[in-house]
C-alpha cells in the first residue's frame, strides 16, 4: 500500500514570495492533516480536513496561509506572502476516522525562507 | 485542552540495553489514545505504538512496549535491546475527541556502541 506522498521535498524562497505544497493521502483515508514543525519542536496542527470539509483550522494563520482539498483526496497548502518565521518542515498526514485510528505521515517538505 | 509533557530532551543508551522514554499527559476527555512516533534525521514521522485509554493491557509491538499508568497519567515508551538504528527523535502524542493529535516536544535518543 502506498504511503502519504508530498512534494516538493525541499523549497527555498525569499520572504514575501508565495509557495505551495501538495499532499496525496493514503487511499481511502477520509481525514487529512497539515502540520508545521519548527526546528526543535513537535509538530503543530495547522488544519484538518474530513473528506473535503474543514474540521479544525484554529491554528492556521489565515492572513497568509490557505489550504484546500477540493475533491476529498489531494490537498494543497499555500503560503502567501511568506515570512522568515515560516521556515519549517510541513508535514501532511492522513488517517481513517476515529480516536483509535493512527495518523500516517508523509516525508514532509522542508521550507527555508530567506 | 490536551497537553503532552516529555521532560527528557536527550537520552543516551548503550547498544543492546533497554531504555525508557517518559511521557505524561493531561486531558479532560474520558476516551483518548496515546501514540509514539519516531522521527529519524530524514524527517519522516514513523508510527511505533498505540495505547487506548480503555485498553486493559499495555501495548507491545516487537521491541517497543508502552508502560501505561492511567492514574498517574503517564505513557512511557520502553525500547528493549536498543540498536544503532534506534537513534532518532521520539515524540509522544495524544488524541482525544475530534481526531486532533497533540504532540510533546520530543526526546532525542542516541544509541552508543
Boltz contact constraints between the chains, C-beta under 6 A:
constraints:
  - contact:
      token1: [A, 31]
      token2: [B, 99]
      max_distance: 6.0
  - contact:
      token1: [A, 42]
      token2: [B, 91]
      max_distance: 6.0
  - contact:
      token1: [A, 42]
      token2: [B, 103]
      max_distance: 6.0
  - contact:
      token1: [A, 42]
      token2: [B, 104]
      max_distance: 6.0
  - contact:
      token1: [A, 42]
      token2: [B, 105]
      max_distance: 6.0
  - contact:
      token1: [A, 42]
      token2: [B, 106]
      max_distance: 6.0
  - contact:
      token1: [A, 43]
      token2: [B, 103]
      max_distance: 6.0
  - contact:
      token1: [A, 56]
      token2: [B, 100]
      max_distance: 6.0
  - contact:
      token1: [A, 89]
      token2: [B, 43]
      max_distance: 6.0
  - contact:
      token1: [A, 99]
      token2: [B, 31]
      max_distance: 6.0
  - contact:
      token1: [A, 99]
      token2: [B, 33]
      max_distance: 6.0
  - contact:
      token1: [A, 99]
      token2: [B, 95]
      max_distance: 6.0
  - contact:
      token1: [A, 100]
      token2: [B, 33]
      max_distance: 6.0
  - contact:
      token1: [A, 100]
      token2: [B, 52]
      max_distance: 6.0
  - contact:
      token1: [A, 102]
      token2: [B, 47]
      max_distance: 6.0
  - contact:
      token1: [A, 103]
      token2: [B, 101]
      max_distance: 6.0
  - contact:
      token1: [A, 105]
      token2: [B, 45]
      max_distance: 6.0
  - contact:
      token1: [A, 107]
      token2: [B, 44]
      max_distance: 6.0
  - contact:
      token1: [A, 108]
      token2: [B, 43]
      max_distance: 6.0
